[in-house]
């Protein structure tokens, strides 16, 4: 949290310095807003012609400030670093094109030389890169694995058998078979009664007839 706040503050300072630099003197009394942006990419090089506001160095530095603000809101180190590279890139490109046009460049001194406007642009770009290093960036959220529930145990299949009444009734294959009824045998009175296998045979003793 502290690094994020510190990086955001440094990014704002660097973006402010970069945007303010074109309104200060860059070389030989000329402001940065006086240099045409198209001259940096043309074959003619830097000339003495005065540029319009959004056709000068103000445009890339303002774009870098917008990228910085988006990077701060999104907590993106890459966007802040990109803004710093834009500022430093155009500052270095301007020095190269001006050096080719003038033949040499000097810093300060009695004659014409590089002024505080360029130093503000270079310093602002360096502070933006430093802010990108300080910012922790946005943490990537790891996707949580979805917990898959185990499939429910399949219910035992039920078979259909024909009942005596002619209706279909489900029967569980895993259920124990119904016990068979005990066998029956006729009794002495003509009624049927269950035959107990362990019942001993009853013998009726009759008195023999008298022989006398």
Secondary structure, 3 states (H helix, E strand, C coil): CHHHHHHHHHHHHHHHHHHHHCCCEEECCEEHHHCECHHHCCCCCCCCCCCCHHHECHHHHHHHHHHHHHHHHHCCHHHHHHHHHHHHHHHHHHHHHHHHHHCCCCECCCCCCECHHHHHHHHHHHHHHHHHHHCCCCCCCCCCCCCCCCCCCCCCCEEEEECCCCCEEEEECCCCCCCCCCCEEECCCCCEEECCCCCCCCCCCCCCCCCC
